[in-house]
Amino acid sequence: MNLVFTLVLGAAVLLLAVFLWPLRRHRSRTAEERPLQFKEELAEELAIPDWKPEEPRPAPPMEPELPQAYGIDRLVLLVRDPQWLYAYWEVSATKQEEFNSNFGLEAWNSSRPVLRVYEVAGDNFNGTNASCYTDINLGVQDDNWHINVGKANSTFCVDLGRVFADGRFITLLRSNIVTTPRESLSDVLDEEWMWIEGVYRTLSGVSYGMSSPMLAEQMGLKKDVMPLGISSPGVTSPSGSSPGAGQSWR
């Protein structure tokens, strides 16, 4: 009887173990999948530094900008090179109102801007004594222009005006007078300097690099004469006059 009871109890324990084994593995796997639990820190335990609001940074200074207009009437003519001129201008609102009052309320709108380029003979230009001229049609917003005159060593003046439908040209502004430079070397020769270069080439016994007073002194000692026309400080001609007196410098 005891043997039977022992066998039945053992069988029951074995069945219970077999039944509970999958449930134990499931619990172990679930525990592994759980997120880690961190220890919660209280506010008084955290070391929080003193916080101060950030001070606003000052705005960078604004760079000054050139104004679009100055409110003055002007027309300036410049020389760019022997072939080109450059003109810039400004017409004030007062000048426009004056134009309308003289030629009609719609005179400004019924006319067009023109840049008239004169080739003049000198500085005594009065608007009518030009040798020739040419017109350049402008846009309404134009305030400068590069002018291809194509003439070196020539004198020019420019008028900014308005042209009506009937061809009348009304001058608003007149520029200064300019002269374009030469395109070649000057044909004017300085005889004084050519003569001195000859002295340097032909004079024997004079070392190069010598200053002009020393050169004049040594030449006087060798030739018993002081050469004329040597323009150096402290050197005068035998007559006591300044070197080169009576001669024009070019």
Sequence and secondary structure as in RCSB ss.txt:
>XXXX:A:sequence
MNLVFTLVLGAAVLLLAVFLWPLRRHRSRTAEERPLQFKEELAEELAIPDWKPEEPRPAPPMEPELPQAYGIDRL
VLLVRDPQWLYAYWEVSATKQEEFNSNFGLEAWNSSRPVLRVYEVAGDNFNGTNASCYTDINLGVQDDNWHINVG
KANSTFCVDLGRVFADGRFITLLRSNIVTTPRESLSDVLDEEWMWIEGVYRTLSGVSYGMSSPMLAEQMGLKKDV
MPLGISSPGVTSPSGSSPGAGQSWR
>XXXX:A:secstr
 HHHHHHHHHHHHHHHHHHHHHHHHHHHHHHHHS        GGGS                     S  S  EE
EEEE SSSEEEEEEE  HHHHHHHHHHH TTTTTTSEEEEEEEEESSS   SS  SEEEEEE  TT  EEEEE  
 TT EEEEEEEEE TT  EEEEEE   EE   SS      HHHHHHHHHHHH SS  TT  HHHHHHHHHHHHSS
  TT   TT   TTSS TTTT    
